[in-house]
Amino acid sequence: MYKRATKKLAEAETLLVAFTEFEERFKESERARFIYKFGLDHIPTWRAEDLYKKFVAFEKQYGDKEETEDATAGKRRFQYEDEVRKNTLNYDSWFDYVTLIILRIRRINYALYGDIETKDVERTQDVYMYTKAYLF
């Protein structure tokens, strides 16, 4: 069962990468981004390392500064989570993981503050939803 499941996951990852490359060839970067994110949400972390590398490379090529930072931070987040899962007593990994989250919260708090001051309710809600999705 394990061999079959691993093979199916590998096939799913290969299919997702091929599909994103197809979308990229036809300049459909938003569709490719969606497919990458879908794959990263549904493929286990231990299988998604290669997919994350390709997603970060994609964001560096097609994304703006914020999207590239988000992809890189997401990759580091999964690495830290994996390290913590493997060894719950690894304090360095815990520290790096918590530091990453705190830095993201500060950036988000800054965005929320700016949007609240400008009375941009829609943007404030968007930032809140992004924060909720990122942290949980």
Backbone bond lengths (Angstrom), bond angles and torsions (degrees), N, CA, C in turn:
res aa  C-N    CA-C-N  psi(-1)  N-CA   C-N-CA  omega(-1)  CA-C   N-CA-C  phi
1 M - - - 1.452 - - 1.525 110.51 -
2 Y 1.343 114.66 -44.30 1.464 119.16 -177.66 1.528 110.31 -61.28
3 K 1.337 116.75 -44.73 1.466 120.60 179.51 1.524 111.06 -61.30
4 R 1.326 116.24 -42.58 1.466 119.82 179.87 1.525 111.27 -66.17
5 A 1.334 116.36 -41.67 1.469 119.92 179.43 1.522 110.77 -64.67
6 T 1.328 116.80 -43.28 1.464 120.84 178.85 1.527 110.56 -61.86
7 K 1.330 116.09 -41.54 1.459 120.52 178.79 1.533 110.89 -63.14
8 K 1.332 116.65 -43.02 1.471 120.76 179.35 1.525 111.24 -63.86
9 L 1.336 117.04 -40.98 1.464 120.22 178.14 1.525 110.73 -64.06
10 A 1.314 116.11 -41.30 1.464 119.86 178.20 1.522 110.32 -63.33
11 E 1.328 116.31 -40.64 1.462 120.49 177.62 1.524 110.86 -64.61
12 A 1.326 117.10 -40.09 1.469 121.04 179.32 1.518 110.47 -64.34
13 E 1.321 116.49 -42.88 1.461 119.99 178.50 1.522 110.72 -64.01
14 T 1.332 117.06 -43.13 1.466 121.31 178.45 1.526 110.55 -61.57
15 L 1.319 116.67 -42.28 1.458 121.15 178.69 1.526 111.27 -63.51
16 L 1.328 117.37 -43.75 1.468 120.83 178.79 1.523 111.45 -62.08
17 V 1.319 117.05 -43.69 1.465 120.80 179.38 1.526 109.99 -63.81
18 A 1.322 117.44 -43.76 1.470 120.69 178.97 1.529 110.77 -62.50
19 F 1.323 116.58 -40.46 1.460 120.80 -179.75 1.531 110.74 -66.53
20 T 1.330 117.48 -41.52 1.469 119.53 178.52 1.516 111.03 -66.09
21 E 1.327 116.87 -38.61 1.474 119.70 177.20 1.526 110.87 -63.81
22 F 1.330 116.62 -37.92 1.458 121.55 176.03 1.528 110.41 -60.41
23 E 1.325 116.30 -47.57 1.468 120.75 179.89 1.533 111.12 -64.36
24 E 1.315 117.07 -38.30 1.468 120.44 178.55 1.524 111.40 -63.33
25 R 1.325 116.88 -41.02 1.469 120.56 179.58 1.519 111.65 -58.54
26 F 1.311 117.02 -33.11 1.456 121.66 -179.04 1.524 112.29 -98.51
27 K 1.351 115.41 20.74 1.475 122.84 174.65 1.526 113.09 59.26
28 E 1.312 117.02 32.60 1.462 122.65 177.48 1.529 109.10 -103.23
29 S 1.330 114.91 66.93 1.462 119.31 -174.40 1.528 112.73 -66.46
30 E 1.323 118.04 -32.97 1.468 119.73 178.84 1.531 111.09 -66.21
31 R 1.321 116.78 -40.41 1.459 120.03 177.40 1.527 110.37 -65.53
32 A 1.334 115.56 -43.15 1.466 119.54 178.70 1.528 110.43 -61.44
33 R 1.322 117.15 -42.47 1.474 121.53 178.61 1.532 109.96 -59.99
34 F 1.331 116.55 -44.30 1.460 120.89 179.54 1.530 110.67 -61.03
35 I 1.321 117.06 -42.90 1.465 121.07 -178.96 1.530 110.44 -65.75
36 Y 1.335 116.43 -42.59 1.470 119.17 176.07 1.526 110.46 -57.89
37 K 1.323 116.56 -49.28 1.462 120.16 -178.00 1.529 111.22 -63.47
38 F 1.321 116.53 -38.94 1.463 120.43 176.95 1.525 110.09 -60.22
39 G 1.310 115.99 -47.34 1.464 120.51 179.40 1.512 112.39 -61.45
40 L 1.319 116.53 -43.13 1.462 120.17 -179.34 1.520 111.84 -68.07
41 D 1.316 116.70 -28.07 1.465 120.31 177.17 1.531 112.32 -76.91
42 H 1.327 117.31 -25.19 1.464 120.05 -171.87 1.528 115.09 -112.12
43 I 1.313 117.60 -16.10 1.466 120.16 177.93 1.524 107.71 -94.65
44 P 1.319 118.42 134.06 1.462 120.25 -179.43 1.530 111.79 -56.21
45 T 1.307 115.49 147.92 1.459 121.81 -176.56 1.517 111.54 -55.67
46 W 1.304 117.11 -40.03 1.466 120.32 -177.06 1.521 112.23 -66.60
47 R 1.339 117.95 -17.97 1.463 121.95 178.51 1.521 112.91 -100.75
48 A 1.322 117.47 -11.81 1.462 120.54 -167.99 1.521 114.96 -98.13
49 E 1.319 118.56 9.67 1.461 120.17 -176.39 1.533 111.94 -59.68
50 D 1.326 116.53 -46.84 1.462 120.41 179.68 1.528 110.84 -65.51
51 L 1.323 116.26 -39.52 1.458 120.81 178.54 1.525 110.62 -62.49
52 Y 1.330 116.71 -39.88 1.463 120.28 178.10 1.523 111.62 -65.12
53 K 1.321 117.23 -40.36 1.470 120.51 177.93 1.528 110.08 -59.29
54 K 1.320 115.24 -44.30 1.468 119.59 -179.68 1.521 111.23 -68.21
55 F 1.334 116.99 -36.55 1.458 120.61 178.49 1.525 110.93 -65.61
56 V 1.324 117.57 -42.65 1.470 121.04 178.42 1.525 109.90 -63.40
57 A 1.322 117.36 -42.97 1.467 120.88 177.48 1.531 110.66 -62.31
58 F 1.327 116.30 -40.24 1.459 121.27 177.39 1.524 110.84 -60.96
59 E 1.342 116.54 -47.18 1.466 120.34 -179.39 1.526 111.63 -64.61
60 K 1.317 116.97 -35.62 1.466 119.52 177.51 1.520 110.75 -64.50
61 Q 1.317 115.80 -33.11 1.469 120.01 -178.87 1.529 112.09 -82.83
62 Y 1.326 117.99 -42.98 1.455 121.14 -171.45 1.525 115.19 -110.53
63 G 1.322 117.89 -20.79 1.456 120.56 -173.98 1.515 112.78 -88.62
64 D 1.325 114.17 165.97 1.460 118.52 173.73 1.531 108.05 -85.19
65 K 1.314 116.05 -176.60 1.458 120.76 -175.71 1.527 111.57 -58.79
66 E 1.329 116.59 -43.97 1.463 120.93 -177.63 1.525 111.70 -65.24
67 E 1.321 117.37 -42.96 1.465 120.32 -179.93 1.525 111.20 -65.61
68 T 1.340 116.03 -37.78 1.459 119.81 177.60 1.522 110.90 -65.38
69 E 1.329 116.81 -42.97 1.468 120.78 177.43 1.518 111.15 -62.97
70 D 1.321 116.75 -40.82 1.465 120.92 179.38 1.527 111.22 -62.89
71 A 1.333 116.40 -43.21 1.467 120.02 179.84 1.521 110.75 -64.49
72 T 1.324 116.51 -43.12 1.460 120.27 179.74 1.524 110.90 -66.09
73 A 1.325 116.66 -43.56 1.471 120.47 178.82 1.529 110.51 -64.55
74 G 1.316 116.73 -38.74 1.464 120.33 178.15 1.518 111.60 -63.03
75 K 1.327 115.84 -40.14 1.458 120.13 178.27 1.528 110.13 -63.95
76 R 1.323 116.45 -45.81 1.464 119.72 178.40 1.522 110.90 -63.56
77 R 1.315 116.61 -38.96 1.468 120.77 179.12 1.521 111.07 -58.81
78 F 1.329 116.62 -46.05 1.461 119.93 179.13 1.525 111.54 -66.57
79 Q 1.330 117.18 -35.51 1.466 119.77 176.88 1.528 110.35 -63.52
80 Y 1.326 116.18 -45.35 1.466 119.87 179.66 1.517 111.18 -64.65
81 E 1.325 116.99 -41.90 1.465 120.28 178.50 1.525 110.72 -61.22
82 D 1.322 116.16 -40.21 1.452 120.95 179.33 1.532 110.57 -65.59
83 E 1.333 116.89 -43.36 1.465 120.70 178.40 1.527 111.12 -62.87
84 V 1.319 116.61 -42.57 1.462 121.01 -179.80 1.526 110.29 -66.83
85 R 1.309 116.94 -38.74 1.469 120.89 179.00 1.532 110.60 -64.45
86 K 1.334 116.22 -39.42 1.465 119.98 -179.29 1.526 112.00 -70.12
87 N 1.335 116.31 -38.33 1.464 120.52 -178.61 1.529 108.56 -141.15
88 T 1.298 116.25 97.07 1.470 120.53 -175.97 1.518 112.87 -68.23
89 L 1.321 118.27 -12.95 1.464 121.45 179.17 1.528 112.86 -97.58
90 N 1.314 116.85 7.51 1.468 120.53 179.20 1.525 108.19 -80.59
91 Y 1.318 115.80 93.94 1.457 121.62 -174.69 1.524 112.66 -65.85
92 D 1.326 117.30 -32.08 1.465 119.85 178.03 1.527 111.10 -63.11
93 S 1.323 115.92 -42.45 1.470 119.70 178.34 1.521 111.05 -65.59
94 W 1.338 115.73 -42.68 1.472 119.16 177.12 1.514 110.69 -60.26
95 F 1.310 116.97 -44.56 1.462 121.16 -178.92 1.527 110.79 -61.99
96 D 1.343 116.75 -46.41 1.469 120.60 178.76 1.523 111.31 -61.68
97 Y 1.321 116.35 -41.57 1.464 121.98 -179.32 1.531 111.19 -63.80
98 V 1.318 116.33 -48.36 1.466 120.80 -179.92 1.530 110.80 -66.00
99 T 1.323 117.41 -39.71 1.466 120.97 177.90 1.523 111.02 -60.60
100 L 1.317 116.61 -42.87 1.460 120.59 178.15 1.520 110.94 -60.42
101 I 1.308 117.23 -44.43 1.471 120.97 -179.75 1.530 110.76 -65.68
102 I 1.326 116.94 -41.95 1.467 120.24 179.46 1.524 110.93 -62.93
103 L 1.319 117.27 -42.11 1.466 120.01 178.09 1.520 111.29 -62.11
104 R 1.329 116.62 -39.09 1.462 120.83 178.70 1.530 110.33 -66.99
105 I 1.328 116.80 -39.01 1.466 120.40 179.54 1.523 110.22 -65.51
106 R 1.318 117.70 -41.39 1.469 120.31 179.36 1.522 110.65 -61.14
107 R 1.349 116.30 -43.79 1.468 120.12 178.24 1.522 110.80 -61.45
108 I 1.334 115.73 -40.43 1.460 120.71 -178.88 1.524 110.28 -70.47
109 N 1.336 117.35 -40.31 1.466 120.41 176.89 1.524 110.99 -60.56
110 Y 1.318 116.34 -39.29 1.463 120.22 177.57 1.533 110.12 -61.64
111 A 1.324 116.43 -44.66 1.468 120.27 179.09 1.522 110.97 -64.04
112 L 1.320 117.06 -43.61 1.462 120.46 178.85 1.524 111.25 -61.26
113 Y 1.320 116.65 -45.18 1.458 120.91 179.90 1.527 110.64 -58.80
114 G 1.338 116.04 -47.35 1.460 119.95 179.79 1.514 112.50 -60.86
115 D 1.313 116.32 -40.94 1.460 120.13 -178.81 1.522 112.15 -72.09
116 I 1.324 116.78 -35.00 1.463 119.97 177.69 1.526 109.90 -68.49
117 E 1.326 117.01 -40.93 1.469 121.16 179.35 1.524 111.67 -63.67
118 T 1.330 117.11 -36.57 1.467 120.33 -179.98 1.520 112.17 -85.57
119 K 1.329 115.77 -0.83 1.474 122.40 179.38 1.531 112.33 62.66
120 D 1.334 115.78 30.17 1.458 120.70 178.38 1.529 108.53 -90.47
121 V 1.317 115.70 87.18 1.459 122.08 -173.93 1.529 111.24 -63.18
122 E 1.328 117.08 -42.90 1.465 120.30 -178.65 1.519 111.20 -61.12
123 R 1.312 115.51 -47.31 1.474 119.97 -179.80 1.531 110.17 -63.95
124 T 1.307 118.24 -40.07 1.462 121.73 178.75 1.526 110.08 -61.34
125 Q 1.323 116.76 -42.66 1.464 120.44 178.03 1.530 111.06 -64.52
126 D 1.324 116.50 -40.00 1.466 120.38 177.94 1.527 111.14 -61.03
127 V 1.330 116.00 -44.67 1.474 120.35 179.56 1.524 109.61 -63.72
128 Y 1.314 116.89 -42.12 1.469 121.08 179.15 1.533 110.41 -61.22
129 M 1.319 117.27 -46.03 1.463 120.67 -179.36 1.529 110.93 -65.04
130 Y 1.325 116.63 -39.19 1.463 121.01 177.10 1.527 109.55 -61.47
131 T 1.332 116.33 -44.46 1.464 121.39 179.65 1.520 110.55 -61.03
132 K 1.298 116.20 -45.90 1.464 121.62 -179.24 1.528 110.25 -60.75
133 A 1.334 116.03 -44.74 1.466 120.12 -179.71 1.524 111.30 -66.88
134 Y 1.327 116.87 -37.35 1.457 120.22 -176.76 1.525 111.71 -72.07
135 L 1.315 116.56 -43.39 1.458 120.23 -173.79 1.522 113.11 -83.32
136 F 1.314 117.57 -24.26 1.459 119.94 -176.74 1.475 108.41 -120.53
